[in-house]
């Protein structure tokens, strides 16, 4: 079974409630890695204790997970999906690549706890994200962003 398939077999619960999972992912990211919250200007003033209940955090987390779902469904043929994402995150948002690794780890933890993604699935997610992030890095370099 491919890495994509291993992750996708546990994607159903995420897809069924992107907002709940997205809120969990971003709340955990901001809690475990507080510096990442500063990268999201609209959430920079939200207190740590208020993150879980913030509708904007859930909505943005939903957007993140929907995009990840598209990337997973593309099963490696993701250039058309990834290039615009890399462009906006390099030129507009200025998000260093390291932060994609952080959120990928948090997604793996949340999916392990809430969606049944076992150790093999979590390794598969890391493998998928390694490829996605390497491709983003190549796009970042083309754009002259060394994040």
C-alpha positions in Angstrom: 0.0 0.0 0.0 1.4 3.4 -0.9 2.1 6.1 1.7 -0.8 8.1 0.3 -3.2 5.2 0.7 -2.0 4.5 4.3 -2.9 8.1 5.2 -6.1 8.2 3.2 -7.5 5.1 4.9 -7.8 7.3 8.0 -8.8 10.5 6.3 -12.6 9.9 6.5 -13.0 11.3 10.0 -11.0 14.3 9.1 -12.9 14.9 5.9 -16.2 14.5 7.8 -15.4 17.3 10.1 -12.6 19.6 8.8 -13.5 22.4 11.2 -13.1 20.3 14.3 -9.9 18.6 13.2 -8.6 21.9 11.9 -9.2 23.6 15.2 -7.5 20.8 17.0 -4.5 21.0 14.7 -4.0 24.7 14.9 -4.7 24.9 18.6 -2.1 22.2 19.2 0.4 23.8 16.8 0.1 27.2 18.6 0.2 25.6 22.0 3.2 23.3 21.3 5.0 25.9 19.2 3.9 29.3 20.4 6.1 31.2 17.8 4.0 29.8 15.0 1.0 31.8 16.2 2.8 35.0 15.2 2.8 33.8 11.6 -1.0 34.1 11.5 -1.7 37.8 12.1 -5.4 37.4 12.6 -4.7 35.0 15.5 -1.8 36.8 17.1 -4.0 38.4 19.7 -6.0 35.3 20.6 -5.0 34.0 24.1 -3.8 30.4 24.3 -6.8 29.5 26.4 -9.2 30.9 23.8 -7.7 29.1 20.7 -9.9 26.0 20.9 -13.1 28.0 20.9 -12.1 30.5 18.3 -14.2 30.0 15.1 -11.5 31.7 13.0 -8.9 29.2 14.1 -11.2 26.3 13.2 -12.0 27.8 9.9 -8.4 28.3 8.9 -7.5 24.8 10.2 -10.3 23.5 8.0 -8.7 25.3 5.0 -5.3 23.8 5.8 -6.7 20.2 6.0 -8.8 20.6 2.9 -5.7 21.5 1.0 -3.8 18.6 2.5 -6.6 16.3 1.4 -6.2 17.6 -2.2 -2.5 16.9 -2.0 -3.1 13.4 -0.6 -5.7 12.6 -3.3 -3.2 13.8 -6.0 -0.9 10.9 -4.9 2.3 12.7 -5.8 1.0 14.5 -8.9 0.5 17.7 -6.9 2.5 20.4 -8.8 -0.7 22.2 -10.0 -2.0 22.3 -6.4 1.3 23.0 -4.7 2.8 25.8 -6.9 0.1 28.4 -6.0 0.3 27.4 -2.4 4.1 27.8 -2.4 3.8 31.1 -4.2 1.4 32.6 -1.6 3.3 31.2 1.4 6.6 32.4 0.0 5.7 35.8 -1.4 2.7 36.9 0.6 2.8 35.1 4.0 6.6 34.6 4.2 6.2 31.2 6.0 9.5 29.4 6.5 9.5 25.7 5.5 10.3 24.6 9.0 6.8 25.5 10.0 5.3 23.0 7.4 7.3 20.3 9.2 5.9 21.4 12.5 2.3 21.3 11.4 2.8 18.0 9.6 4.0 16.5 12.9 1.0 18.0 14.7 -1.4 16.6 12.1 0.1 13.2 12.5 -0.3 13.3 16.3 -3.9 14.5 16.0 -4.8 11.9 13.4 -3.1 9.3 15.6 -5.2 10.2 18.6 -8.5 11.0 16.9 -8.7 9.3 13.5 -6.9 6.0 14.0 -3.7 6.8 12.1 -1.3 4.1 13.5 2.5 4.3 13.6 2.8 3.0 10.0 0.3 5.7 8.9 2.2 8.4 10.8 5.4 7.3 9.1 3.6 7.4 5.7 2.3 10.9 6.5 5.9 12.0 7.3 7.1 10.5 4.0 4.3 12.2 2.0 5.1 15.5 3.7 8.8 15.2 3.1 8.1 15.0 -0.6 5.6 17.9 -0.5 8.0 20.1 1.5 10.9 19.3 -0.8 8.8 20.3 -3.7 7.8 23.5 -1.9 11.4 24.2 -1.2 12.2 23.9 -4.9 9.3 26.3 -5.6 10.5 28.7 -2.9 14.0 28.7 -4.4 12.6 29.6 -7.8 10.8 32.5 -6.2 13.9 33.6 -4.4 12.5 32.9 -1.0 14.9 31.1 1.3 12.4 30.4 4.1 
